[in-house]
């Protein structure tokens, strides 16, 4: 009972964090703010998938969280290189 309530609260908090990151990504004052919001959005997505994996008791979602984390890291590095150097591969 308590664990389910805590999971529900955590899911709502992570969903709110994702919504706020999406807002910052759309209305950010600068490009670095938008990149940081995208990175935080990936981290929140990983947390959401892990929480859903715990809630639904399935191991498949943990593998999906790992894939999201890897893609988020690569996308953040590529975006940062593009901003600093002007190209991703150099």
VENURGI-V745041 format. One line per field, one symbol per residue. ss: DSSP state (2 for helix, 1 for strand, 0 for the rest). phi: phi as a letter, one per 40 degrees, with the letter a starting at -180 (. if undefined). burial: + if it has 24 or more other ideal C-beta (glycine too) atoms within 12 Angstrom, else -. A space follows every 10 residues. Layout:
ss=???
phi=???
burial=???
//
This chain:
ss=0222222222 2222222222 2222222000 2222222222 2222222222 2222220002 2222222222 2222222222 2222200000
phi=.ccccccccc cccccccccc ccccccbdca cccccccccc cccccccccc ccccccfbcc cccccccccc cccccccccc ccccbgacba
burial=---------- +--+--++-- +--++----- ---++-++++ ++++++++++ ++-------- ----+--++- -+---+--+- ----------
//
